[in-house]
Amino acid sequence: MSQTQDGEPGQGEGAVAELAKDPSSRKRFLSMMGGAGAASALAIFVAACGDDDDDDSASSDQADKQPKKSGGVDLEIVQYALTLEHLETDFYNAVIDAGIIKDAALGKVATMIRDNEQEHVDALTATVKQLGGTPQKPKTTFDAVLEGGEKMVLETAATVENLGAAAYLGQAARIQSKEVLAAALAIHTVEGRHAAALNSVVGKTIVPDGAFAKPASMEEVLPQVKPFLA
């Protein structure tokens, strides 16, 4: 197993790969995360990452010898996640401020999800700073969605939440730090719950991918959110 001297995985191996291979490390991680629920989420992350045992070991060894930049790939991932969380928070704020959702129960759900997304923003902002970066907040616009009325708003909310859950899963194999992985696991499960609730509201199945969630890469996610970035 490839690790740096401080016990963190080397750049040639992400935290998910290390946890999949090392039972003692995995046990400590799951204990920190809260047990059975975290184990289920970690299993999904491992499945999404696939088996990298056939990777070229020479390439991995060479990568391990390279010095880490401050924040490195984890900073890139956290900044990316922060962009998505800002987008979601801004979206719900715009919907709530516009008063488009007339049903009181749905309005409460929208407010609850908005509050969750704001907490994600706060946590990710702090993590970016801890990794030595400067948090970035995108400019967003949702006029076209708001003009489409309640039905379009709810369908967009469902789409965005499903995309958010897939986006976290898509970065799992790249995450180096167990702390960042723990945060991603925790947020991924909440995004999945948001998506299931909204899928139900708009008449979609709550498990669109079946028994195992499908990841989405940055290249797949960013074009889909681009219309909302001013």
Secondary structure, 3 states (H helix, E strand, C coil): CCECCCCCECCCCCHHHHHHHCHHHHHHHHHHHCCHHHHHHHHHHHHHHCCCCCCCHHHHHHHHHCCCCCCHHHHHHHHHHHHHHHHHHHHHHHHHHHCCCCCHHHHHHHHHHHHHHHHHHHHHHHHHHHCCCCCCCCCECCHHHHHCHHHHHHHHHHHHHHHHHHHHHHCHHHCCCHHHHHHHHHHHHHHHHHHHHHHHHCCCCCCCCCCCCCCCCHHHHHHHHHHHEC
